[in-house]
Amino acid sequence: MSSICITIPKTIKWEDYEKELKAVEDETQEMNYKIPTIPKDVKVGDRCYICHNGYIKGWMKISNISKRDGFKCTTTGKDWSDGNYISRTGKFHYLKEQVPMKGFMGYRKIQDYE
């Protein structure tokens, strides 16, 4: 299993992001995150950790990794262009203790945390 981490911009309030997390909790919808390249050795079912405001807060399972057409976010209304995306769905697993990590663009491969 390979795990990756993505950063959610500081401009997004965590409370607002939690609304999106709740919307996909029952696995009937997905959250998407645009990435520059499709990571090697990462597959559906692996963990995608979320870094926000200097800390890794938790993880979700990856439901899809692919090049896809652009779309409009049903939660924020933002238009997203064609590109490579990591999709996530299901329960968000909060870490017992948040892990400090400086924010970054794209994704990083990381170790698993509980």
C-alpha positions, 0 to 999 in steps of 0.5 A, spaced: 500 500 500 502 506 498 499 513 501 499 520 499 498 526 502 495 533 499 494 540 501 488 543 502 489 551 501 489 555 508 483 560 504 478 554 505 476 554 512 476 547 515 469 547 518 467 548 510 471 543 508 468 538 513 461 539 510 464 536 503 467 531 507 460 529 510 457 529 503 461 523 501 461 519 507 456 515 505 460 513 498 455 515 494 459 521 491 466 523 491 471 529 492 476 530 487 483 534 487 487 536 481 494 533 481 500 535 476 501 527 474 498 521 476 502 518 482 505 511 480 504 505 485 498 508 488 491 505 487 484 505 489 483 503 496 490 506 498 490 512 503 490 519 501 492 524 507 489 531 508 494 537 510 491 543 512 494 549 515 500 546 517 498 539 519 495 532 517 488 532 519 486 525 517 485 520 511 480 518 506 480 512 501 482 513 494 476 511 490 479 513 483 485 516 480 485 518 473 485 523 467 478 526 466 474 532 463 473 538 467 467 539 472 463 543 476 463 542 484 456 541 486 458 543 493 462 550 492 460 551 484 467 552 482 469 550 475 475 545 474 478 544 468 480 537 464 486 534 468 489 529 473 485 527 479 485 523 485 478 522 487 476 520 495 470 517 498 467 514 504 469 516 512 474 521 513 479 518 519 481 523 523 488 522 526 489 521 534 494 526 534 495 531 528 502 531 524 505 537 523 507 538 515 508 544 511 503 545 506 505 544 498 502 543 491 501 537 488 501 530 492 507 527 496 508 520 498 508 519 505 508 513 511 501 511 514 499 514 521 493 512 525 
